[in-house]
Amino acid sequence: MRTSFFLLLASIALLGLGCSNTSSQTDAGVFITANGGDDWEQSALVLTSQGVGTLASTDVATLEMDPQDAFVLYAGTLKRGLLYSEDAGQSWMRPRLEALKEGYIRDVEVDATAVCTVYVAKDQRLYKTTDCGRSFDSEVYLETRTDVNVHRIAVDWYNPKIVWIGLTNGDLLKSEDGGETWRTVVSCDTAITDIFVSNADSRVLLVSSEKDGFLKTTDGGATWIKIEGALKDYTNANRVYGIAQTKDAGTVIASTSYGLLRSHDMGDTWEPVSLLTAAGEVSIRAFGVAPDDANLLYYASGSTFYRSQDGGSTWTTSKIQTTKTPYTLVIDPTDTSRVYLGMLQLDK
């Protein structure tokens, strides 16, 4: 069972300080909607043993929701390390480990079978906790090559001892013993941007890269194919930002420099998702598809949030009171009208 050491401070959140409207001067951090994007609130309250702080000026690069507990979220930031919430974003807390209280957290992944097992990518290290963050092993993986960092993480939902990490140089590594040992299974020429383990069959993976499209395996990484021809009709679709899937993996959505693409066969073929903007006109980093409804799509670009309930045939829009870039998006699987956005200042 999760326990909090900040119960006294958490009571402050009940007084209405957990989420504030964006009338403040800062507009980064995390934004939350409870009605599919019609209204947004900024999640800003950070609870520490020294007092109350704010997330409102913090650049958030990644958000992760505990697959077994939708109230628990992790936020990886550009400079402020790792934060986590146990109350669905109403307040945030810092980890005990000093090394994770600062710096760039590139990715966070929660073991789908063990809620207290969490992996965190920071710089050249992969950290692991098995006790809900009370302690971390900082030696799970240590990259020794200069300027190569751990960039993405995935954990096999069927066999959680299988862990994948993607590096900024394009290497994809696999561990079959929970991070005790590693081997490189395949390499791209550019950074790994996402590692997608099929919800239908964990032996099937799609790996996306910064400039080289997708790699796919159907046998747990023993063999790989490069997906090239399926992208040739979509300009710059080889630049992939990330991948999302439905609960049955029947629909896969990828965000690329071309726009959003959709696949019904695990990436072998792709079709464009109709958007309100022309191909390549906007950069889409924050996007998602509802786990139980392939027709419910969300994405954000600039200060505009887009929602489609018919697979992209029509869209409704709403405004987010921010000047930052929506960079990461999480949909609550227990209530798909509840969406979290992480904001940051993206260098032009």
C-alpha positions as MATLAB code, in Angstrom:
seq = 'MRTSFFLLLASIALLGLGCSNTSSQTDAGVFITANGGDDWEQSALVLTSQGVGTLASTDVATLEMDPQDAFVLYAGTLKRGLLYSEDAGQSWMRPRLEALKEGYIRDVEVDATAVCTVYVAKDQRLYKTTDCGRSFDSEVYLETRTDVNVHRIAVDWYNPKIVWIGLTNGDLLKSEDGGETWRTVVSCDTAITDIFVSNADSRVLLVSSEKDGFLKTTDGGATWIKIEGALKDYTNANRVYGIAQTKDAGTVIASTSYGLLRSHDMGDTWEPVSLLTAAGEVSIRAFGVAPDDANLLYYASGSTFYRSQDGGSTWTTSKIQTTKTPYTLVIDPTDTSRVYLGMLQLDK';
ca = [
       0.000    0.000    0.000;
       1.257    3.460   -0.826;
       1.866    5.740    2.118;
       2.446    9.489    2.136;
       4.746   11.318    4.488;
       3.059   14.615    3.715;
      -0.428   14.156    5.144;
      -0.384   17.470    6.982;
       0.678   19.401    3.915;
      -1.749   17.468    1.730;
      -4.601   18.875    3.775;
      -3.709   22.273    2.313;
      -4.818   20.995   -1.075;
      -8.304   20.452    0.282;
      -8.555   24.189    0.873;
      -8.479   24.809   -2.858;
      -4.783   25.356   -3.536;
      -4.275   22.203   -5.592;
      -5.221   23.595   -8.996;
      -5.362   27.224   -9.951;
      -6.606   28.971  -13.059;
      -3.931   30.276  -15.383;
      -4.375   33.919  -14.440;
      -0.956   33.667  -12.809;
       2.152   34.872  -14.642;
       3.495   31.359  -15.109;
       1.937   28.937  -17.576;
       4.093   25.804  -17.694;
       3.765   22.662  -15.556;
       0.710   20.425  -15.884;
      -2.775   21.324  -17.130;
      -5.809   19.141  -16.403;
      -9.253   18.873  -17.968;
     -12.098   16.835  -16.500;
     -14.485   17.350  -19.432;
     -12.592   16.413  -22.554;
     -10.894   19.755  -23.033;
     -13.777   22.198  -22.614;
     -12.170   23.639  -19.472;
      -8.611   23.535  -18.172;
      -6.961   24.075  -14.804;
      -3.288   24.404  -14.036;
      -1.915   21.912  -11.533;
       0.650   23.858   -9.531;
       0.849   22.795   -5.878;
       4.109   21.113   -4.817;
       4.298   19.797   -1.246;
       7.671   19.499    0.457;
       8.897   19.016    4.001;
       9.952   22.688    3.942;
       6.586   24.042    2.815;
       4.527   24.646   -0.303;
       6.076   25.265   -3.719;
       4.793   25.607   -7.269;
       5.000   23.645  -10.500;
       3.634   26.515  -12.565;
       6.980   27.612  -14.016;
       8.405   24.096  -14.465;
       8.958   22.577  -17.915;
       7.419   19.080  -18.006;
       8.846   16.709  -20.608;
       7.056   13.472  -19.750;
       3.999   12.278  -17.840;
       3.325    8.710  -16.765;
       0.209    7.292  -15.079;
       0.349    4.214  -12.902;
      -1.520    1.565  -14.961;
      -3.128    0.162  -11.788;
      -3.914    3.434  -10.025;
      -5.123    6.428  -12.037;
      -4.596    8.737   -9.056;
      -0.830    8.230   -9.239;
       1.144   10.206  -11.818;
       4.813   10.898  -12.429;
       6.157   14.056  -14.066;
       9.637   14.195  -15.537;
      10.929   17.756  -15.916;
      13.700   19.450  -17.870;
      15.556   20.870  -14.885;
      13.647   20.047  -11.719;
      13.952   16.294  -11.683;
      11.095   13.932  -10.882;
       7.798   14.776   -9.221;
       4.870   12.511   -8.425;
       1.220   12.886   -7.461;
      -0.983   10.540   -5.456;
      -4.181   12.590   -5.812;
      -4.714   12.803   -9.581;
      -2.610   15.920   -9.993;
      -4.109   18.013   -7.230;
      -0.686   18.168   -5.581;
       2.841   16.996   -6.344;
       5.719   15.717   -4.226;
       9.468   15.173   -4.615;
      11.317   11.845   -4.340;
      13.644   11.189   -1.431;
      16.716   10.601   -3.602;
      18.597   13.870   -4.065;
      19.833   12.903   -7.536;
      16.236   12.793   -8.787;
      15.294   16.199   -7.375;
      17.088   18.049  -10.158;
      18.036   17.709  -13.799;
      16.358   16.330  -16.907;
      14.114   13.279  -16.472;
      13.650   11.932  -19.984;
      11.218    9.107  -19.256;
       9.363    7.229  -16.492;
       7.847    3.755  -16.749;
       5.759    1.878  -14.184;
       5.687   -1.913  -14.050;
       2.100   -2.827  -14.970;
       2.116   -5.787  -12.577;
       3.821   -4.200   -9.564;
       2.807   -0.627   -8.788;
       5.812    0.084   -6.584;
       8.314   -0.831   -9.305;
       9.202    2.258  -11.323;
      12.016    2.974  -13.798;
      13.363    6.501  -14.334;
      15.697    7.694  -17.110;
      18.035   10.526  -16.196;
      21.118   11.420  -18.222;
      23.258    8.278  -18.609;
      21.553    6.304  -15.857;
      18.488    4.156  -15.487;
      17.121    4.244  -11.938;
      14.786    1.649  -10.433;
      12.671    1.551   -7.298;
      10.752   -1.458   -6.029;
       9.373    0.236   -2.904;
       7.369    3.161   -4.317;
      10.321    5.539   -4.321;
      11.561    5.070   -0.757;
      14.858    3.932   -2.274;
      16.332    3.778   -5.783;
      18.985    1.636   -7.416;
      21.058    4.055   -9.511;
      23.171    1.336  -11.151;
      20.486   -0.519  -13.118;
      22.063    0.797  -16.302;
      24.955    3.227  -16.683;
      25.954    4.422  -20.138;
      29.686    5.078  -20.371;
      29.821    6.667  -23.824;
      30.105   10.443  -23.863;
      26.961   12.353  -24.860;
      24.805    9.204  -25.007;
      21.800    9.202  -22.656;
      18.980    6.861  -21.705;
      16.012    8.310  -23.569;
      13.050    5.882  -23.506;
      11.899    2.948  -21.364;
       9.373    0.141  -21.840;
       8.445   -2.766  -19.574;
       6.904   -5.976  -20.880;
       3.411   -6.287  -19.353;
       3.414  -10.108  -19.737;
       6.906  -10.697  -18.339;
       8.005   -7.610  -16.375;
      11.548   -8.940  -16.093;
      11.882   -7.900  -19.727;
      12.810   -4.221  -19.861;
      13.709   -2.172  -22.940;
      15.636    1.096  -23.098;
      16.293    3.328  -26.090;
      19.337    5.565  -26.178;
      19.910    8.952  -27.762;
      22.402    7.433  -30.215;
      19.768    5.021  -31.572;
      20.695    1.835  -29.702;
      17.875   -0.329  -28.348;
      18.828   -2.485  -25.370;
      16.984   -5.382  -23.768;
      17.192   -6.878  -20.292;
      15.561  -10.196  -19.477;
      16.322  -10.108  -15.764;
      14.808   -6.839  -14.566;
      17.850   -4.750  -15.411;
      20.636   -6.961  -14.040;
      22.160   -7.471  -17.494;
      21.692   -5.786  -20.869;
      22.375   -6.431  -24.528;
      21.965   -4.289  -27.625;
      19.405   -5.892  -29.960;
      19.139   -3.332  -32.763;
      20.306    0.183  -33.627;
      18.876    3.150  -35.490;
      20.931    6.005  -36.870;
      19.147    8.575  -34.706;
      17.656    8.781  -31.218;
      14.940    6.352  -30.139;
      11.799    8.435  -29.587;
       9.407    5.719  -28.387;
       9.254    2.027  -27.568;
       5.798    0.581  -28.070;
       4.973   -2.878  -26.675;
       1.752   -4.186  -28.202;
      -1.104   -4.522  -25.738;
      -2.222   -7.623  -27.635;
       1.088   -9.491  -27.809;
       4.140   -8.306  -25.903;
       6.437  -10.047  -28.385;
       5.395   -7.409  -30.911;
       7.153   -4.049  -30.620;
       7.305   -0.874  -32.652;
      10.307    1.357  -32.065;
      10.269    4.879  -33.445;
      13.215    7.131  -34.109;
      13.994   10.784  -34.595;
      14.628   10.539  -38.344;
      14.458    6.871  -39.384;
      10.799    5.929  -39.020;
       9.974    2.610  -37.364;
      11.526   -0.724  -36.574;
       9.241   -3.677  -35.840;
       9.707   -7.087  -34.259;
       7.152   -9.871  -33.847;
       9.418  -12.255  -31.948;
      10.528  -10.263  -28.928;
      13.504   -8.685  -30.647;
      15.139  -11.714  -32.275;
      14.526  -10.242  -35.740;
      13.579   -6.764  -36.923;
      12.183   -5.152  -40.052;
      12.459   -1.489  -40.989;
       9.174    0.119  -42.020;
       9.978    2.381  -44.962;
       7.629    1.884  -47.906;
       4.522    2.420  -45.793;
       5.682    5.991  -45.026;
       6.841    7.084  -48.479;
       3.618    8.935  -49.352;
       3.784   11.082  -46.203;
       6.426   13.793  -46.268;
       8.712   13.759  -43.205;
       6.762   10.899  -41.603;
      10.116    9.273  -40.862;
      10.487   11.874  -38.081;
       8.418   10.242  -35.342;
       7.651   11.885  -31.994;
       5.730    9.080  -30.324;
       3.227    6.215  -30.501;
      -0.100    5.498  -28.762;
      -2.431    2.508  -28.887;
      -5.840    1.277  -27.851;
      -6.206   -1.334  -25.137;
      -6.507   -4.145  -27.686;
      -3.775   -2.670  -29.922;
      -6.253   -2.727  -32.804;
      -5.481    0.921  -33.504;
      -2.075    2.556  -33.317;
      -1.611    6.312  -33.629;
       1.787    7.836  -34.381;
       2.704   11.496  -34.247;
       5.151   12.468  -36.988;
       6.398   15.601  -38.685;
       3.802   14.889  -41.369;
       0.986   14.787  -38.816;
      -0.943   11.987  -37.129;
      -0.882    8.584  -38.799;
      -3.045    5.562  -37.994;
      -2.360    1.843  -38.370;
      -4.613   -1.176  -37.874;
      -1.900   -3.786  -38.434;
       0.786   -2.822  -35.947;
       2.584   -0.432  -38.254;
       2.821   -2.458  -41.453;
       0.557    0.053  -43.213;
      -0.423    3.602  -42.299;
      -3.103    6.108  -43.216;
      -3.287    9.815  -42.354;
      -5.671   11.031  -39.670;
      -7.671   13.967  -41.036;
      -6.770   17.161  -39.183;
      -7.965   20.760  -39.308;
      -4.484   21.819  -40.392;
      -2.506   20.885  -43.479;
       0.129   18.160  -43.369;
       3.272   19.386  -41.658;
       1.701   22.720  -40.683;
       1.795   22.121  -36.915;
       4.072   20.124  -34.641;
       2.137   17.608  -32.549;
       4.005   16.296  -29.512;
       1.045   15.807  -27.135;
      -1.544   13.332  -28.442;
      -3.462   10.217  -27.480;
      -6.224    7.744  -28.283;
      -8.766    6.513  -25.739;
      -7.978    2.945  -24.603;
     -11.508    1.643  -25.201;
     -12.567    3.868  -28.088;
     -10.384    4.188  -31.179;
     -12.579    7.017  -32.428;
     -11.796    9.277  -29.452;
      -8.638   11.199  -30.313;
      -6.949   14.101  -28.547;
      -4.021   16.295  -29.436;
      -2.682   19.727  -28.581;
      -0.595   22.186  -30.547;
       0.258   25.702  -29.488;
      -2.482   26.942  -27.210;
      -5.196   24.882  -28.958;
      -6.580   21.545  -27.822;
      -8.295   19.288  -30.374;
     -10.839   16.520  -29.745;
     -12.432   14.122  -32.198;
     -15.093   11.554  -31.358;
     -15.281   10.060  -34.838;
     -11.710    9.102  -35.617;
     -10.758   12.485  -37.028;
     -13.670   13.128  -39.377;
     -14.640   16.159  -37.290;
     -12.848   18.065  -34.536;
     -13.805   20.446  -31.764;
     -11.254   22.888  -30.361;
     -10.681   24.745  -27.135;
      -8.059   27.158  -25.853;
      -5.459   26.499  -23.186;
      -4.203   29.592  -21.405;
      -0.533   28.976  -22.037;
       2.293   30.225  -24.233;
       4.265   27.006  -23.745;
       4.322   23.920  -25.954;
       2.030   21.001  -25.038;
       4.643   18.245  -25.004;
       3.140   15.172  -23.379;
      -0.441   13.931  -22.912;
      -1.998   11.284  -20.674;
      -5.605   10.047  -20.816;
      -7.156    8.599  -17.667;
      -8.327    5.109  -18.736;
     -10.988    5.093  -16.008;
     -12.475    8.387  -17.263;
     -11.388    9.301  -20.786;
     -12.749   12.835  -20.464;
      -9.950   13.479  -17.955;
      -6.730   14.454  -19.714;
      -3.359   15.693  -18.464;
      -0.988   17.897  -20.478;
       2.649   18.575  -19.681;
       3.948   21.944  -20.908;
       7.420   23.190  -21.691;
       9.237   25.921  -23.571;
      10.327   24.226  -26.795;
      13.396   25.736  -28.440;
      12.648   26.949  -31.916;
];
